[in-house]
């Protein structure tokens, strides 16, 4: 099975590099980005289209669905990390944000989604693909944080170390709108150090 993890198009929060609410829509440029990635995804001949339920992902998936003649299926497991509302509007690299990331990683936050909860959701997301045919090609519209932490936990569901967490943070910041990562999921393969998943370079 082929899986394509696609980040949504641009929002005003992305432009400002600030944490944003769940109902943030795409900008005009974000809609255009979604239309461009839709034509590229069509060349991959996807058989299924999944999307996070957040507005920016749904709007991106809508453009992909129109071009690929697919009806997007919303799935809560692929949504963005749920942050405390007090984080909305703060810059991603502000002192408040950096403090939150550290506390979140070490399980010291009382609001929003915990690291443990996110890992559980990633496992549910990975397990969801087992419901599709082996020859399926599944496009998934999601978010930079979720995609990069999904990749960081591709090989196991245990907490990652500080070095891997730092790499993931850099990858999250560097990921551009509508970037996508192709993966191979093969439950029939002999499990190696990364189980049945691998990045399709």
Protein Blocks (a to p, Z undefined) as FASTA:
>chain_A
ZZddddddddfklmnopacdfklccdfklmmmmmmmmmmmmmnopabdcddfbfklmmmm
mmmmmmnopacdddfklmccdddfklgopafkbmklmmmmmmmmnopafghjdfklmmmm
mmmmmmmmmmpcfkbccdddddfklmmmmmmmmmbccdcdfklmmmmmmmmmmpcghiac
dddddfkbccdfkojaccdZZ
